[in-house]
Amino acid sequence: MNWEALTDVKRYDVIVVGAGVVGALCARELTRYGARVLVLEKGSDVCSGASKANSGIVHACLSPKPGSNKARLCLEGNRLMPQLCRELGVPFMPVGALTVAFREREVRVLSALRARGERNGERGLEILRGPRLREAEPALSEEAVAALLSPSAGIVNPMLLTIAAAENAVANGAEVLLEAEVTGIIVEQDGVAGVRTTRGDFGCRFLVNAAGAHADRVMRMVGITDLTIHPRRGDYFVLDRSVCSSGLDGERSGGKPLVRHVLFPIPTPVTKGILVTPTVDGNVLLGPTSLPTHELEHPAVSGEGLAEVERQVVRMVPSLDLRQCIAVFAGSRPAGARDFIIRGERSPQGLITLAGIESPGLTAAPAIARRAVALLGEAGLKLRPDPSFDPIREPPPRLAGMPPEVRAELVARDPAFGRIVCRCEEVSEGEIVAAIRSPIPARTLDAIKKRVRVGAGRCQGGFDLPYVVEILARELGIAPCEVTKSGTGSEVLMGTTGACRGRCG
Ligand SMILES: Cc1cc2nc3c(=O)[nH]c(=O)nc-3n(C[C@H](O)[C@H](O)[C@H](O)COP(=O)(O)OP(=O)(O)OC[C@H]3O[C@@H](n4cnc5c(N)ncnc54)[C@H](O)[C@@H]3O)c2cc1C
């Protein structure tokens, strides 16, 4: 392999294409072995693809076919998740899941799911009925006749998990380059030698394709054509925390958990179905649909899809009040393969393909990352544990839910933590500044929202947006007119009036 042939380019042991949850965890896992790693992400922030718009469920391993990659990696990922979240300082809530049957004949499906789950290695699966079911989930419709309890299911904020993994990788020596789209792969003597990107060429001996919905395109760059991704859109409602608060600091808004578990209907061959779930941030999430789409990323929400969600969730939990919806969004599943494709390519050598990572890809991501590193080892990467690797990431201070005395101490040290910018989510200027100065600096409104939830509350940014624009402009040393929602072309201010004049030119 003649990767030295590439002169005048920066060289790495491994380049990871895509900074979704899979790419970010791969990069972190590689730094455990001291590898020189570069993550290339075409978006303006890490977590720009499927990892930012999903249900955030850490699935129990019920539906994947026993023996498949999905089954093995879902189980392993599920088991790794609590410890991983502790290390990365992100919340994980082991709420458990209920798969609900509405007819006696559906109870047979629950039994079959339990048997499959047990073959996949799940333990503690139990079919609940009658008073035990009502006690477990009082909000559940009286029409429900039984439910399969999966105690190992949980919930995470997938964006925080991805960001934290990428930040921890950077703290351990990895580099992350944003707005750097990989456009070609450089191959020398049938081995990976580097990549071409919209920000120049980079050399590497090994390449990990973790490009999500674009993984098939990256494969085609070296003539591998055995996968085409057919994305499937999922539409969601988000309900306000004030009425159904359920998360870690749920008591703060006085709410009682509306639902205690992740509630699934009976699955279909293509989807686990439309669910009702609490989120770690205190909202309730309703969705997703599973509809074919042409939009690989940032799909538009469909009215038809939302109507379907409404119909199904109200059947499951009749007390749901859709008027408490504060946001709708849609995600796009990188579907197309029956199973996760996880393999080292024979040609070119040094290329590891991680493709078709649809659900339960978030759950499986920690295990996929381990598998990818093992494949890199088989392909020739030296894997010696680096004693300086530090798995711990200290989470940035979060005012909401903080005990008053700790809060007072923080504000005394830095008064910016006493200036509340987002009232709905109780976020201070100090937290926003910390996000902008973090290991992967938040440089856009969306990046701030992902990290500290400014604009994720009831007002959806209506109150705080101008303040965040001002803080971003000040901290980044740019004009307010240059502040974007999610990178070039999404500037939020259209013209100059009043106070803005002179600052925006
Ligand atoms: C509606 C929906 C619900 C889901 N619910 C769950 C769930 O509850 N639990 C669960 O376990 N899983 C769930 N999933 C699946 C899970 O979200 C995905 O499996 C996971 O996020 C995939 O992560 P990834 O890193 O492979 O892909 P992505 O997060 O899509 O990351 C790929 C990244 O690569 C970047 N990229 C693409 N091409 C290039 C290029 N040429 N150069 C540079 N960068 C590039 C993209 O911008 C993107 O950031 C759900 C998915 C959807 C869509």
The ligand as a Gaussian input file, in Angstrom:
#p B3LYP/6-31G(d) Opt

LIG

0 1
 C      -37.251000       8.157000      12.527000
 C      -36.141000       7.355000      13.129000
 C      -36.283000       6.783000      14.388000
 C      -35.271000       6.012000      14.934000
 N      -35.379000       5.584000      16.229000
 C      -34.354000       4.890000      16.782000
 C      -34.407000       4.510000      18.131000
 O      -35.310000       4.890000      18.875000
 N      -33.425000       3.726000      18.619000
 C      -32.396000       3.289000      17.852000
 O      -31.580000       2.526000      18.328000
 N      -32.271000       3.722000      16.564000
 C      -33.221000       4.511000      16.028000
 N      -33.109000       4.965000      14.751000
 C      -31.914000       4.630000      13.981000
 C      -30.748000       5.556000      14.329000
 O      -31.154000       6.889000      14.387000
 C      -29.673000       5.376000      13.286000
 O      -29.402000       4.005000      13.140000
 C      -28.383000       6.071000      13.691000
 O      -28.625000       7.396000      14.065000
 C      -27.429000       6.017000      12.523000
 O      -26.280000       6.732000      12.875000
 P      -25.144000       6.970000      11.806000
 O      -24.025000       7.618000      12.524000
 O      -24.880000       5.697000      11.086000
 O      -25.808000       7.922000      10.713000
 P      -26.073000       9.498000      10.739000
 O      -26.479000       9.976000      12.068000
 O      -26.992000       9.779000       9.597000
 O      -24.650000      10.099000      10.464000
 C      -24.046000      10.081000       9.203000
 C      -23.303000      11.391000       9.044000
 O      -22.511000      11.327000       7.875000
 C      -22.498000      12.600000       7.290000
 N      -22.116000      12.409000       5.885000
 C      -22.825000      11.791000       4.913000
 N      -22.134000      11.778000       3.758000
 C      -20.958000      12.393000       4.007000
 C      -19.826000      12.702000       3.199000
 N      -19.762000      12.361000       1.905000
 N      -18.800000      13.374000       3.768000
 C      -18.845000      13.728000       5.082000
 N      -19.903000      13.473000       5.876000
 C      -20.936000      12.800000       5.358000
 C      -23.914000      13.098000       7.485000
 O      -24.010000      14.502000       7.387000
 C      -24.224000      12.588000       8.884000
 O      -23.953000      13.538000       9.883000
 C      -34.099000       5.769000      14.198000
 C      -33.929000       6.368000      12.949000
 C      -34.932000       7.186000      12.434000
 C      -34.688000       7.919000      11.168000

